[in-house]
Amino acid sequence: TDVNLEALADAHDRSGALVTLALVPNREPLRYGGVTLDTSGDVTGFVARGPSASGSFHFVGPQIVQAEVFQSIPAGTVMKTIGGVYDKLIAARPGSVRGFVSNASYWDIGTIADYWATCWALADPQSGASGRSILWNDVQVGAGAVLDECIVTDHVRVPSGARYRRVVLVKTQTGTLDATPFSPAS
């Protein structure tokens, strides 16, 4: 995301909130759940994806949280913030969780298709990259191998003469090569 973190911090400081969440309008309510706000910017709750998320806001990750929010949680305890800690805080102290709404860009990489689209959207057109595959670190491609719209992860050795199309190549723990098909379109 390209959330203005200084503006987020300023809004948090001015509001006196315990939590401030960076939000954008939820343009895909059938895909993403949302955050509901009142007219003053207080978070009133969270809704699941679907029709109830229409008109909500999408939480894009950056947030500012006062330490006291987590002080009552025993060390080593795993808890959700949304769907847990923040919901309880909203119920106990209305106005303590606020939204900071902007039109920041948001790139999802939660699925292979999302990752694929994000990589190409952010790629430098001047890089001179040839082909349409994404190669991670320490990748070796054998002579005559063809990779067509593939994602090749760390430490993969593509055998000479191999041909792959629209797969994610992963070196397994046993050293074999796993090829999982994917569709670049969402």
C-alpha positions in Angstrom: 0.0 0.0 0.0 1.0 3.6 -0.3 -0.7 4.9 2.9 0.7 8.2 4.1 2.1 7.0 7.4 2.7 10.5 8.7 -0.9 11.5 8.1 -2.0 8.2 9.7 0.1 9.0 12.8 -1.2 12.6 12.9 -4.8 11.5 12.7 -4.2 8.9 15.5 -2.6 11.5 17.8 -5.3 14.1 17.2 -8.1 11.6 17.8 -6.9 10.2 21.2 -7.9 6.7 19.9 -6.3 3.6 21.1 -6.3 2.1 17.6 -6.3 3.7 14.2 -6.7 1.5 11.1 -5.7 2.6 7.6 -8.7 2.1 5.4 -9.7 2.5 1.7 -13.2 2.3 0.3 -14.2 -1.3 -0.1 -14.6 -1.6 -3.9 -14.9 -5.4 -3.9 -17.4 -6.2 -1.1 -18.1 -9.6 -2.5 -14.4 -10.5 -2.2 -13.4 -8.6 1.0 -15.1 -8.1 4.4 -15.1 -4.6 5.7 -14.9 -2.1 8.5 -17.9 0.0 9.3 -17.6 3.6 10.5 -19.9 6.2 12.0 -20.0 9.7 10.6 -17.2 10.8 13.0 -14.8 8.1 11.9 -15.2 5.7 14.8 -15.1 2.1 13.9 -18.5 0.5 14.8 -17.7 -3.0 13.7 -16.5 -5.5 11.1 -18.6 -7.2 8.4 -18.0 -10.4 6.4 -17.6 -10.2 2.7 -20.8 -10.2 0.8 -23.7 -7.9 0.5 -23.3 -6.6 4.1 -19.9 -5.3 3.1 -21.3 -2.8 0.6 -20.5 0.7 1.7 -17.8 -0.5 4.1 -14.1 0.2 4.1 -11.2 -2.2 3.4 -8.4 -2.5 6.1 -5.2 -2.4 4.1 -2.7 -3.3 6.9 -1.1 -0.2 8.5 -2.3 0.6 11.9 -1.3 2.4 15.0 -2.1 0.8 18.3 -1.4 2.0 21.9 0.4 -0.7 24.0 -2.4 -0.7 26.6 -4.6 -2.5 24.1 -2.5 -5.6 24.4 -1.5 -5.4 28.1 -4.3 -7.6 29.4 -3.4 -10.4 27.0 -1.2 -13.1 28.6 2.2 -13.5 27.0 2.3 -16.2 24.4 -1.5 -16.1 23.8 -2.6 -16.0 20.2 -5.5 -13.7 19.5 -7.1 -12.1 16.5 -7.2 -8.3 16.5 -10.2 -8.0 14.0 -12.7 -10.6 15.1 -11.3 -10.5 18.7 -9.3 -7.8 20.5 -10.7 -4.9 18.6 -14.3 -6.1 18.6 -14.1 -6.3 22.4 -12.5 -2.9 22.6 -15.2 -1.3 20.4 -17.9 -2.8 22.7 -16.3 -1.7 25.9 -15.0 1.7 24.8 -16.8 3.1 21.8 -14.6 5.6 19.9 -11.4 3.9 20.9 -10.9 2.3 17.5 -10.9 4.8 14.6 -10.5 4.6 10.9 -8.1 6.7 8.7 -9.7 6.7 5.3 -7.6 7.5 2.2 -7.5 6.6 -1.5 -4.2 4.7 -1.1 -3.4 2.0 -3.6 -3.8 -1.5 -2.4 -2.2 -4.6 -3.9 -3.4 -8.0 -2.7 -1.1 -11.0 -2.9 -3.3 -13.4 -1.0 -3.7 -15.8 -4.0 -1.4 -16.9 -6.7 -3.4 -14.9 -9.3 -3.3 -11.8 -7.1 0.5 -12.2 -6.7 0.9 -12.6 -10.4 -1.1 -9.5 -11.2 0.6 -7.4 -8.6 4.1 -8.4 -9.7 3.3 -7.4 -13.3 1.5 -4.2 -12.3 4.5 -3.1 -10.3 7.2 -4.3 -12.7 9.5 -1.7 -14.1 8.7 -1.5 -17.9 12.3 -0.3 -18.4 13.8 -3.4 -16.8 14.1 -5.2 -20.2 12.6 -8.4 -18.7 12.0 -10.9 -21.4 9.3 -13.5 -21.2 6.4 -13.6 -18.7 7.7 -15.6 -15.8 8.7 -14.5 -12.3 12.0 -16.0 -11.0 12.9 -15.7 -7.3 16.4 -16.1 -5.8 19.0 -18.8 -6.7 17.1 -20.2 -9.7 18.9 -22.1 -12.4 17.2 -22.8 -15.8 18.8 -25.6 -17.8 19.6 -25.3 -21.5 16.6 -25.4 -23.8 14.1 -25.2 -21.0 11.0 -23.1 -21.6 9.1 -21.3 -18.9 5.9 -19.7 -20.1 4.0 -17.6 -17.5 5.5 -19.4 -14.5 6.5 -18.5 -11.0 9.8 -20.1 -10.1 10.5 -20.0 -6.3 13.8 -20.0 -4.5 16.5 -22.7 -5.2 14.6 -24.3 -8.0 16.7 -26.0 -10.7 14.7 -26.3 -13.9 16.0 -29.3 -15.9 17.4 -28.9 -19.4 14.8 -29.2 -22.0 11.9 -29.0 -19.5 8.7 -27.1 -20.7 6.4 -25.5 -18.1 3.4 -23.3 -18.7 1.4 -21.5 -16.0 2.8 -23.4 -13.0 4.4 -22.4 -9.7 7.6 -24.4 -9.4 8.8 -25.2 -5.9 11.7 -27.3 -4.6 10.2 -29.7 -2.1 12.0 -30.7 1.2 13.0 -34.0 -0.5 14.6 -32.0 -3.4 12.1 -32.9 -6.0 10.4 -30.3 -8.2 6.7 -29.6 -7.5 4.7 -27.9 -10.4 1.3 -26.5 -9.3 -0.9 -25.2 -12.1 -2.4 -21.7 -11.7 -4.5 -19.4 -13.8 -3.0 -15.8 -14.1 -6.5 -14.3 -14.2 -8.4 -13.9 -11.0 
